[in-house]
C-alpha cells in the first residue's frame, strides 16, 4: 500500500459542484470532462464524479482534509452553504476534528493535527 491518493465526491450537478468546491477548497480544477472534475489539493486528488441518479448517502466513510485553523475553516464551509455534520471537537492532545455536508449530502471531514508530517 502506498497511502491515500484520491477522494471522490459524487454529485448530481457537476458544474455547480465545481464552482462550490473551487470556492471552499480555494483551488481550480486541473482536469475536467463531462463525467469527472479533478482538483490537486497539495498533492492529493479531490475528484467530483457525476452521479445522475443520486440515492441516499450514508456516513460510513470519513476522509479528513488538514487545516491550520479548524474553527475558522468550519465556519467558512457553513458560510458557503455547507450543513453542520459534527462540530469541531478535541479527540486527544491538540488534535481537533469536524465535518460538514456539502450541498450534495457528501460528508467532508476537516482535521487540525499538528503531529501529522508528510
C-alpha positions as CSV (number, residue, x, y, z in Angstrom):
1,X,0.0,0.0,0.0
2,X,1.3,3.4,-0.9
3,X,-1.1,5.6,1.0
4,X,-4.2,7.6,0.1
5,X,-4.3,9.2,-3.4
6,X,-7.9,10.3,-4.3
7,X,-11.1,11.2,-2.5
8,X,-14.1,11.3,-4.8
9,X,-17.4,13.0,-4.0
10,X,-20.4,12.1,-6.2
11,X,-22.6,15.0,-7.2
12,X,-25.7,15.4,-9.3
13,X,-24.7,18.8,-10.9
14,X,-21.0,18.8,-11.9
15,X,-20.8,22.5,-12.9
16,X,-22.4,23.7,-9.6
17,X,-20.2,21.3,-7.6
18,X,-17.1,22.6,-9.5
19,X,-18.0,26.2,-8.5
20,X,-18.7,25.2,-4.9
21,X,-15.6,23.1,-4.4
22,X,-13.4,25.7,-6.2
23,X,-14.6,28.2,-3.6
24,X,-14.3,26.1,-0.4
25,X,-11.0,24.5,-1.3
26,X,-9.7,27.7,-2.8
27,X,-8.4,25.8,-5.9
28,X,-9.2,25.5,-9.6
29,X,-9.6,22.1,-11.3
30,X,-6.6,20.8,-13.3
31,X,-8.8,18.2,-15.2
32,X,-12.3,18.3,-16.4
33,X,-14.6,16.3,-18.7
34,X,-18.4,15.7,-18.8
35,X,-18.2,13.0,-16.1
36,X,-15.3,14.0,-13.8
37,X,-13.5,17.1,-12.4
38,X,-10.2,16.7,-10.7
39,X,-8.5,19.1,-8.2
40,X,-4.9,18.9,-6.9
41,X,-5.1,19.8,-3.2
42,X,-1.5,20.0,-2.0
43,X,-0.6,16.8,-4.0
44,X,-3.8,14.9,-3.2
45,X,-6.7,14.3,-5.6
46,X,-10.1,15.6,-4.9
47,X,-12.5,14.3,-7.6
48,X,-16.1,15.2,-8.4
49,X,-17.9,12.4,-10.2
50,X,-21.2,12.9,-11.9
51,X,-23.9,10.7,-10.3
52,X,-27.2,11.2,-12.3
53,X,-29.4,9.0,-10.0
54,X,-28.3,10.2,-6.6
55,X,-29.5,7.8,-3.9
56,X,-29.5,8.3,-0.2
57,X,-25.9,8.5,1.1
58,X,-24.6,7.0,4.3
59,X,-21.9,8.4,6.6
60,X,-19.9,5.2,6.8
61,X,-16.7,6.7,5.3
62,X,-14.9,9.9,6.5
63,X,-11.9,11.5,4.8
64,X,-10.3,14.3,6.7
65,X,-8.6,17.2,5.0
66,X,-5.9,19.0,7.0
67,X,-6.5,22.6,8.1
68,X,-4.5,25.1,10.1
69,X,-7.5,26.6,12.0
70,X,-10.4,24.2,12.4
71,X,-12.9,26.7,13.9
72,X,-12.3,29.2,11.1
73,X,-12.5,26.7,8.3
74,X,-15.6,25.1,9.8
75,X,-17.4,28.4,9.8
76,X,-16.1,29.2,6.3
77,X,-17.7,25.9,5.0
78,X,-21.0,26.8,6.8
79,X,-21.0,30.3,5.3
80,X,-20.5,28.7,1.8
81,X,-23.7,26.7,2.2
82,X,-22.5,23.5,3.9
83,X,-24.5,21.9,6.7
84,X,-23.1,21.0,10.1
85,X,-22.4,17.3,10.5
86,X,-20.1,17.3,13.5
87,X,-18.9,20.5,15.3
88,X,-15.2,20.9,16.0
89,X,-14.1,18.7,18.9
90,X,-10.9,17.6,20.6
91,X,-10.1,13.9,20.0
92,X,-6.9,13.9,22.1
93,X,-3.9,16.1,22.6
94,X,-4.1,19.1,20.3
95,X,-5.9,17.1,17.6
96,X,-9.3,18.5,16.5
97,X,-11.8,17.1,14.0
98,X,-15.1,18.3,12.5
99,X,-17.2,17.6,9.5
100,X,-19.8,19.2,7.3
101,X,-22.1,18.1,4.5
102,X,-21.8,19.6,1.1
103,X,-24.9,20.6,-1.0
104,X,-25.0,17.1,-2.4
105,X,-25.0,15.4,1.0
106,X,-21.4,14.3,0.9
107,X,-19.6,14.4,4.3
108,X,-16.3,16.3,4.3
109,X,-14.1,15.9,7.3
110,X,-11.5,18.5,8.4
111,X,-8.7,17.9,10.9
112,X,-6.2,20.0,12.8
113,X,-3.3,17.7,13.7
114,X,0.0,19.4,14.5
115,X,1.6,16.0,14.8
116,X,0.9,15.0,11.1
117,X,4.0,15.3,8.9
118,X,4.4,14.1,5.3
